[in-house]
């Protein structure tokens, strides 16, 4: 029996895994339903669609930047399981807001003045929720798992997350938007019930007073965390990776609609392929490393990711030379020349990305003091979110300047080179420090 199979049978892991899986499913059911509905049913030009996608991404990311320090302190100074339950209870309320926005948009009631603001408010609150859950989902693993189980647990959480993203994305692309509105409320209730089964995870070290000054706390947290070279390069590598991811996800919906002439069902299929690829990469790198936490494969993985992005760009340009005149259904898309190549490129981007980032998260929780694990993840989230906001702003600026979305893919490919350099620096720091 493998370590992964054993963990899935254990109460110290399974309820957390299910709670995270449901959380990721619900987030993506809501976000994908919202973005696809607005892009395909509200706006009708690439510039507006790209701008909406960028604004939505920035709103979701912003809470990570301003609240991660507080989230990290709470996770290290309070019972992590109790925080999970409180956050999941709040999710029910924010999904009611999101469902109201989806319903109003579906009925065409005050779309610009009320429905879209409600949708964006719920998305922002979803970002707040994820900010407080983020440090916990990784930091709780070393507390409940043995050291030789942490990488397997991290890989399972990542793979499960992307399987949940897959399920949420499929549903969002295929079910009516009014069904999605009901689904997110039901899922939030089920997620709260599973969170009640997560075993207690009290603070490990001395409980300190919380610093509620978010700017001062954020600066101090980042400064104190980045002293270790391995953690420093791991955080920078993860941050630059998610900057690439933010730009790609902003580009994707308008590119699918306007360049590939894909219907929302095809766009959903693309996101499914991406999610499956990340899950494959997450599990594969654990098998390659045989449970050892190492950045050995990270530089090569992100270089491969960049190559696949360039290949995707080339295929998109070839596609434009023989572009359909109407949006393609799934069957029409699959029969179109180069469709299989498009999907293979997306799968390659995702597999390489999963292989790059999963060991880096395990780095953060195993190379720091156990009593500071959540704050280390929180510091990572602050820098990640700042980098992702910068990427979102760059994408917004390029869209505002009229740069075609397909050309913006080259920016993502170029960023992979710098991310590979950071991964190489991390591996050198790892070798210099020696085994744990």
Steps between C-alpha positions, in 0.01 A plus 500: 500500500648839401543795735236692303245218534570471872450876551162493329385246762609716795276747687807718559506566123172403327264770643752775418546354150121491442451851637770639274362304204149641554640849549691487173199351321268774622743784429546383144136418437421858598795674332472306174122538480536874562781561250352283224156657537634856492745435213251307286168665592570857616800645313566472129852625431845364588623815677204515743518125561873516569453796734222327695710184533795706628286698749345179630843342548637809678200513737544134593875540557498831692389356841805272499720807481344692789370228735752215476707624796196494726394163358844353572503631857154359567593160357814472716349652816154339496355154437523448123198267489282760675603767249409265214151454645444874548613578145285226353196634687566845350521340155128424514425873525734609224365234265149634561630837373660335195187296428290818510731663245484197270121488522460871425743480207315195363166682520652816348408710805725804561794313349752788497377685810430212740567149365863548395590698817351216709697243299825691551426557871449126551821432308689743725355329810599163355855638484474600868384149587788343307745737670411360842486137385821516294756495784309224679465242223879460475607591854266247662657210307830481695294516821284199411738303276840335545795666326517229234128552431508878443595493130238232429241701695592820316477319166159356592370842605624652173368214287168500684476876461543479125259207469249720685582788266441258216156403631398859572621613159313224317175581677538875451546454126212258450220573747270805479618797702193485726596143598849621583346759732325226697800267487742739668264544797454123547875433470585768759268329752656156433849651530415640842377159617825327391708772668347403833680163475852648468699400815612775734830668412588728795795741485836329543700788649427772754192703409599858422290814467359557153621805308188649339699769314493320166768709326750481787422133554543420131837673476627333818372159391669515159825634646519230768406217265740581218816462711541133403644470147305187416169652608595827329554335160203264544266796560643698208469197271140433603412869465637529151328176401162631614565827320528294182185311601308823566588639158405173328164479676419862413585438135316172476123574485522779236763302305275191494203701378660744255808318367395135509130579451416255779161484666482518878479119511831479311653763729389284792666199332826696476491579871428133572809395303705754691372375836565134411851592390587672828365201694716264289806718557433520875490121539780430249758718672432324831568165328822634342629641828394188696368707790811718530435875511728646232501769229709272275248491216362853532726686250450242224126487569442873456721509187277226357199709597638797306562284193139379508376862533699594188358196320150606606566850361619360166196274468268793583660704219457210258140463619434867415603432140207258469271648765136385525234764440272389785552365853580128492318239705708229668447250216574766235814608684629144536463444125681825412864479376758559775246445781696205638823702489333785693390257771842333521666840543262587783559163666878548473482848657298364790703183569826696499348766725382244754844334507660840561290637782404204724849433647537871571197505730636195681828695535325778688345270761804276557783757494348731762431460870172305553360776722548754216371290209177695453681834513749374243212408267341838575821684406507296182139601430581870548783488248304269267200732498712811445664332201165379367344845533797638306441235233128587490581871462745422219232298321248782551748753362573286194126456437444875540781566249328271253760221505321184376454236768679237291814716489491534877579127522862581417524701824409187697756293310777753566420503873560124514872562434534720808299250705743225393794712615336542842437124518867435425607741776270318741647161409853634560395632841347161575824319412708742707275455804509120473229252607271574792 
